[in-house]
Amino acid sequence: MGDFVFRKVLDLGDIPPSWSLVRLAADWNGFPILLFVEGKPPRPDRETVSADPWTFTRWYQTPPKAHHAMHFDGNATSTVCFEQSQGLSTFHVQPFEDGWLLGDRRGGRANLHDRTGRFLRSITLGDASEDLQTTPDGRIWVSYFDEGVFGSDIGRHGVVCFDGEGNPLFKYADFAEQAGLPLVSDCYAMNAAASGDVWLNYYTDFPLVHLRNFALEDVWMCFGMLGNAFAVRDRAVVYARESQLELRRLLSKDVSDSLAARDQSGATLLPLPTPHIGFATRGPNLLLNTGSAIYISL
């Protein structure tokens, strides 16, 4: 088992008790963006939901007071409160142009805000979005889970790239048919790097697809499931299986190596196993949330 070293970039000890973490995401440079919801009770854990599935429904249907994003501004941490943001399914947060994009997982609404959180306008990006990642050139990449893919909305394409007005620039289903690639039934993971490279891993065949400028750069058929997020570095992909990091090399895709996540002092780090909260990636960068702090890969 090899080691993968991280440094701590954010301590979570001072988060207000009325805030609950909804999403750990990465900005264009791989630094963390944490989306918090204010005014909801704590999210029920897996054991509670298994004992009483309605606990999650009750939690989900409790309207929030506001959403806040904690992010890096230079070497300091800043927080922005979003105006007119009380959506039940608000889940996506990304930098966009000089401000922010805040997106709902269900219904397709995405709100654009300035850098202070002031609401500017809304666009529609399709229902049942699994992930949403922006790039510095103003593109918005959205992947969809099965309810979107098998619905009647634009999510039926599996992955779509939009411009800032919500106009589709690229529809993966059309592209996949032309390129002879498997269609998306549920896009489990996407990595839209600031360089313009986009990587996809999706059900049912679980290929690893590498796009560049809306063209096929490479594909590894039946590569295997890479969880909800993966980084691409040194001709390998790194992903998380529960709280365990795994590495799979592109030249030997059938072999996975387990990695021990450690901080700079050598202490073992265990990311939370909760999808979209314990682990996030962008390009070659990985983020870990241990529950007490956020770490970034070296």
C-alpha positions in Angstrom: 0.0 0.0 0.0 1.5 3.4 -1.0 1.1 6.7 0.7 -0.7 9.8 -0.7 0.2 13.0 1.2 -2.3 15.8 1.9 -2.0 19.2 3.6 -4.7 20.7 5.8 -6.2 23.8 4.2 -9.4 24.4 6.3 -10.4 23.7 9.9 -14.1 23.0 10.3 -14.2 23.6 14.1 -15.5 27.1 13.8 -18.5 26.4 11.5 -21.8 27.8 13.0 -23.9 25.0 14.5 -26.9 26.0 12.4 -25.0 25.3 9.2 -25.0 21.8 7.6 -22.6 20.8 4.9 -24.4 19.9 1.6 -21.5 19.6 -0.8 -17.7 19.6 -1.0 -16.6 20.8 -4.4 -13.4 22.0 -6.1 -12.8 25.3 -7.9 -10.8 25.6 -11.1 -7.5 25.4 -9.2 -8.6 22.4 -7.2 -9.2 24.3 -3.9 -12.2 23.5 -1.8 -15.7 25.1 -2.0 -18.0 24.1 0.8 -21.7 24.6 0.3 -23.6 24.9 3.6 -27.3 25.2 4.2 -28.5 27.2 7.2 -31.5 26.4 9.3 -32.0 22.7 8.5 -31.6 20.0 11.2 -28.5 17.8 10.8 -28.6 15.4 7.9 -29.6 11.9 9.1 -26.8 9.3 8.9 -27.0 6.1 7.1 -28.0 4.0 10.1 -30.8 6.4 10.9 -32.1 6.3 7.3 -31.9 2.5 7.2 -34.0 2.2 10.4 -36.5 4.8 9.2 -36.3 5.9 5.5 -38.8 8.7 6.1 -36.2 10.5 8.2 -34.4 11.6 5.1 -37.6 12.7 3.4 -38.5 14.8 6.5 -35.0 16.3 6.5 -35.0 17.0 2.8 -38.5 18.8 2.9 -37.5 21.1 5.7 -36.9 24.5 3.9 -33.6 26.2 4.6 -33.1 29.8 5.6 -30.1 30.4 3.3 -27.1 28.9 1.6 -23.5 29.8 2.2 -20.3 29.0 0.3 -16.9 28.9 2.0 -14.0 29.2 -0.4 -10.4 30.4 -0.8 -9.7 34.0 -1.7 -6.0 34.2 -2.2 -4.5 32.6 0.9 -7.5 33.4 3.1 -10.9 31.7 3.5 -14.0 33.8 2.6 -17.7 33.1 3.0 -20.5 34.3 0.8 -24.2 34.2 1.5 -26.4 33.8 -1.5 -29.4 36.1 -2.0 -32.8 34.4 -2.8 -31.5 30.9 -2.2 -33.9 28.7 -0.2 -34.2 25.8 -2.6 -34.8 22.3 -1.2 -32.5 20.6 -3.7 -29.7 23.2 -4.0 -26.6 21.1 -4.4 -24.1 22.5 -6.9 -21.8 25.5 -6.3 -19.2 26.6 -8.7 -17.3 29.8 -9.7 -18.7 31.3 -12.8 -17.1 34.3 -14.6 -16.6 36.9 -11.9 -19.3 35.4 -9.6 -21.0 32.2 -8.7 -23.3 29.6 -10.0 -25.7 27.8 -7.6 -27.7 24.9 -9.0 -30.6 22.7 -7.9 -30.2 19.0 -8.3 -33.9 18.5 -9.1 -35.9 20.7 -11.5 -32.9 22.1 -13.3 -32.8 25.7 -12.0 -29.4 27.3 -11.7 -29.0 30.8 -10.2 -26.1 33.1 -11.2 -24.8 35.5 -8.5 -22.2 38.1 -8.4 -19.1 37.7 -6.2 -20.9 39.1 -3.1 -23.8 36.6 -3.5 -26.3 39.1 -5.0 -28.8 37.3 -7.3 -28.4 38.2 -11.0 -30.6 35.8 -13.1 -31.6 32.1 -13.5 -31.0 29.6 -16.2 -32.3 26.1 -16.7 -29.8 23.2 -17.0 -32.1 20.1 -16.8 -33.5 17.9 -14.1 -31.7 15.2 -12.1 -28.2 16.6 -12.3 -25.5 14.4 -10.7 -22.7 16.9 -11.0 -22.1 20.4 -12.3 -18.6 21.8 -13.0 -17.7 25.1 -14.7 -14.5 26.1 -16.5 -12.7 29.4 -16.8 -13.9 29.9 -20.4 -17.5 30.2 -19.3 -18.7 26.6 -20.0 -21.0 24.7 -17.7 -20.6 20.9 -17.8 -23.6 19.0 -16.3 -23.9 15.2 -15.8 -27.2 13.5 -15.0 -28.3 10.4 -13.0 -30.8 7.9 -14.3 -34.0 9.9 -13.6 -32.7 12.6 -15.9 -31.3 10.3 -18.5 -34.6 8.4 -18.8 -36.8 11.5 -18.5 -38.0 13.9 -21.2 -35.6 16.7 -20.4 -32.2 17.5 -21.9 -30.7 15.2 -19.2 -31.5 12.3 -21.5 -28.2 13.1 -23.2 -26.3 12.0 -20.0 -23.8 14.8 -20.2 -24.4 18.3 -21.6 -22.1 21.4 -21.9 -23.9 24.7 -21.7 -23.0 28.4 -22.2 -23.8 31.1 -19.7 -27.2 31.6 -21.1 -28.2 28.0 -20.7 -27.8 27.1 -24.4 -26.4 23.6 -25.0 -23.1 23.6 -26.8 -22.5 19.8 -26.7 -24.8 16.8 -26.1 -23.0 13.6 -25.2 -25.7 11.2 -26.5 -25.4 12.6 -30.0 -21.6 12.6 -29.8 -21.5 9.0 -28.4 -23.6 7.6 -31.2 -21.3 9.2 -33.8 -18.2 8.0 -32.0 -19.4 4.5 -31.4 -19.3 4.9 -27.6 -21.7 3.5 -25.0 -24.6 5.7 -24.1 -25.0 7.1 -20.5 -27.6 5.5 -18.2 -26.2 7.2 -15.1 -23.1 9.4 -15.1 -21.4 8.4 -11.8 -18.4 10.7 -12.1 -17.1 13.6 -14.1 -13.9 15.7 -14.0 -13.9 18.9 -16.1 -10.4 20.3 -15.7 -9.5 24.0 -16.1 -7.4 23.0 -19.1 -10.4 22.0 -21.1 -10.0 18.3 -20.7 -13.1 16.5 -19.5 -13.2 12.9 -18.2 -16.3 10.8 -17.8 -17.1 7.5 -16.1 -20.6 6.1 -16.4 -23.0 3.3 -16.0 -23.6 0.7 -17.5 -20.4 -0.1 -19.2 -18.2 2.1 -17.1 -15.8 3.3 -19.7 -13.3 6.1 -19.0 -13.8 8.7 -21.7 -11.4 11.6 -22.2 -12.7 14.6 -24.2 -10.9 17.7 -25.4 -12.6 20.6 -27.2 -15.8 18.4 -27.7 -13.7 15.7 -29.5 -12.7 12.2 -28.3 -9.1 12.3 -27.1 -9.1 8.7 -25.7 -11.3 6.0 -24.3 -10.7 3.0 -22.1 -13.7 0.6 -22.5 -15.0 -1.2 -19.4 -12.5 0.6 -17.2 -14.6 0.0 -14.1 -16.5 2.2 -11.6 -14.6 5.1 -10.1 -17.1 6.2 -7.5 -18.6 9.7 -7.5 -15.3 11.6 -8.2 -11.8 10.8 -9.5 -8.6 12.7 -10.2 -6.4 12.2 -13.2 -2.6 12.5 -12.5 0.6 10.8 -13.7 -1.3 8.6 -16.2 -3.5 7.2 -13.5 -6.8 7.8 -11.8 -7.3 8.2 -8.1 -10.7 7.7 -6.5 -12.3 6.8 -3.2 -14.1 3.6 -2.3 -15.9 4.4 1.0 -13.0 5.8 3.0 -10.2 4.0 1.1 -8.3 5.7 -1.7 -7.6 3.6 -4.8 -5.3 4.2 -7.8 -5.7 2.6 -11.2 -3.1 3.2 -13.9 -4.3 3.9 -17.4 -1.9 1.4 -18.9 -3.0 -1.4 -16.6 -6.6 -0.6 -15.9 -7.5 -4.0 -14.5 -5.2 -3.6 -11.4 -6.0 -1.2 -8.5 -3.6 -0.2 -5.8 -4.8 0.9 -2.4 -3.4 4.1 -1.1 -3.0 5.3 2.5 -4.0 9.0 2.8 -1.7 10.8 5.3 -1.1 14.4 6.4 2.4 16.0 6.3 3.2 14.6 9.7 2.5 11.0 8.6 -0.9 10.7 10.4 -3.5 8.6 8.7 -6.5 10.5 7.2 -9.9 8.9 6.8 -12.3 10.8 4.6 -16.0 10.7 5.4 -17.7 7.9 3.3 -20.7 10.1 2.5 -20.8 10.7 -1.3 -20.2 14.3 -2.4 -19.1 15.4 1.1 -16.1 13.3 1.9 -14.2 13.5 -1.3 -14.0 15.9 -4.3 -11.6 16.3 -7.3 -10.7 18.7 -10.1 -8.1 17.9 -12.7 -5.2 16.2 -10.8 -6.2 17.6 -7.4 -8.0 15.7 -4.6 -9.8 17.0 -1.6 -10.6 15.0 1.6 -13.0 15.9 4.3 -12.3 14.0 7.6 -15.2 15.6 9.4 -12.9 18.0 11.3 -10.8 19.5 8.5 -10.4 19.7 4.7 -7.2 18.5 3.1 -5.8 19.0 -0.4 -3.4 16.6 -2.2 0.3 17.6 -2.7 
